C-alpha cells in the first residue's frame, strides 16, 4: 500500500460504495455488510449506472442474504477494477485522474518522488519509460468489509421454521464475503462471537496458499491488548491468522463505542508496541500447529499489521502515531463524512454537520444493542424520536429486525427501540408506584433507544433517490466527537492533503490533542457512572470505579512523560500539561 491511512466503516450505508469512489486512487476503505436490503437497492443502482443487467434476489429465495451480499461485493469489485484500468490507461495530461493518483500520495512515498521527477523531465524516451514504470507500480486500494459480531440474529425460513446457525445474520454475511471474488479483508468488530469465529474454518479463502498468503484476511477491530490477544489465539488454534489489529479508541470514535475500564489509547498503543514480537511468536506456534493438523505447511510468520483509528485530527497527530508507536497505518473516518465525493450523506444532514457545535456530538445509550453509541443531536432521526414522544407514540416501527434481542414481554425477540417494546415497558414502569422523578428517569431510559437499522442506511438511499415518498426519511448518523472541529464541505484532495500535512483544514481552530479529547470523554464517562451509583454503592461497583480511576491516573502520568516527545511547540506542550493537571485534580477530588 502506498497510502498510510484507510477509511474505516461508516455506519451501515455511509461508506457502502466508498471503494467505487476511492479504490482506483489506491485508498483502502471498509463497507458494512449488515443491511442486505439496502445493499440490494444499491446493487440495482450501481448495476444500472454501470450498464449491467440487474437480476433481483428476493427474500423468499434460499440463502438470499448471503447471495445478495456476494452479488453486491462482486459488482463493487468489477466497478473498482474498471475504474482502475481506466485510470491506468490515461495519459499524464493536466486534469487527468492519473495525475491525481500520484498527487494524493504522501510526500515520502517513493512513487510520489518518482512522479515529481517525471513531471520535471523534458519529453523524451526516458520520460516515457519512467511513465510506464510509474503506471506499473499503481495498486488498487483494498475493498474491505465489516461485520459487527454482536449483530447475529438467528433466522427462520418462509414457513416459520428455525434455520441452522449458518443462516444467522453474521454467518450469512460472512458467507456472502467468503463466496465473493474479492481478495481483501473481513473486519470483525464488537467483540468475540464463538459461533461466527468457528464458522470461519469452513472457507478455504482464509487459509494460506502460495507464499503463505491467503486470498482473504481477517482484521480484528480491538480496544485493548488483552482482548485482542485472546481473540487472536482462539482463531490461530483454528488455523486462521489475524493479518491486522485495528486499534480503535474506546470512546473517541464514531458509531458504537466500547469503553475500556479506564485504559487510554496511548498506553494501549505502547503495550502493543512492546509486546508485538512476543505475541507474534506465540500466535505463530499455535497457527503452525493448527495448519499442520490440516495438512498445510507454513514456514514463515505471516505479516501482522498494527493500525490505529479514532479521533485523529491533524497531520502532526497522524505522523506521531506512525513514528512513535510504529503503527503501519491510521484510520480517518468521521472527517470523511464531510467529503461528498467519498461518502453518502444527504444534503440536510451535511448542512447540520457543518453548522454543529461540540455539544451536538455526544455518547448516548441510544443503541438497542445496549452498547454506548456516538450520537448527533441535530439528526432528523433524533428530532423524530422526540416528536414521537411528544405525541405519546414513542418508539419506531420495526421492519428490518437486525437488532431484535429482548424477550421480556414476548416469546419472539423484539427490539428495544420498537414501538411495541417501549409501550409495554412504559406500562410496566407506570404500574410500579414510583416517585415522579424515578418514573420519568426510567421512562426516558426506555425512550432514548433509537432505530438504527433504518436510520443508518437512510442517508444513502436519499442521496441516490432510492427512497419512496411513503418510507421513513429520518436519518441517524454516528460521527465521532472529533468531527466537531471540522465545519466545511471538503474535496477528497483537500482531506488527503490535510492528513499528510500539505494543508491545514483546522487552521485557527482551538482543538485539544487527540489524547486529551479521549481523556475528557473518559472523565465524563467515569463521572456519569459515579453519579448513577451514588445512591446504592455495592462493594463490587466501588472496587470497579476505584480501578477505573487508577487506570486514568496511570494514563495521565504516562501522557505527562510523553509530552516532550510530541515534537510540538513549548506553548502546546504547556497547555497539554495544564489540561492533564486539571483532569488529574478532578480525579483526585473523586476519591472515596
Secondary structure as UniProt FT lines:
FT   STRAND          5..7
FT   TURN            11..17
FT   HELIX           18..22
FT   HELIX           23..25
FT   STRAND          28..32
FT   HELIX           36..49
FT   TURN            50..51
FT   TURN            59..60
FT   TURN            62..63
FT   HELIX           64..88
FT   TURN            94..95
FT   HELIX           97..104
FT   TURN            107..108
FT   HELIX           110..120
FT   HELIX           125..136
FT   STRAND          143..148
FT   TURN            149..150
FT   TURN            158..159
FT   HELIX           165..167
FT   HELIX           169..178
FT   STRAND          185..189
FT   HELIX           194..199
FT   HELIX           200..202
FT   HELIX           204..206
FT   HELIX           210..212
FT   STRAND          217..222
FT   HELIX           225..236
FT   TURN            237..239
FT   STRAND          242..248
FT   STRAND          256..257
FT   HELIX           265..293
FT   TURN            294..295
FT   STRAND          305..309
FT   HELIX           315..324
FT   STRAND          329..331
FT   HELIX           334..338
FT   TURN            340..342
FT   HELIX           347..354
FT   HELIX           358..360
FT   STRAND          361..364
FT   TURN            368..369
FT   STRAND          372..376
FT   TURN            377..378
FT   HELIX           380..390
FT   TURN            391..392
FT   TURN            402..403
FT   TURN            416..417
FT   HELIX           419..430
FT   TURN            431..432
FT   HELIX           436..447
FT   HELIX           452..463
FT   TURN            464..465
FT   TURN            469..470
FT   HELIX           481..485
FT   HELIX           492..499
FT   TURN            500..501
FT   TURN            505..508
FT   HELIX           514..532
FT   HELIX           539..562
FT   HELIX           563..566
FT   HELIX           570..589
//
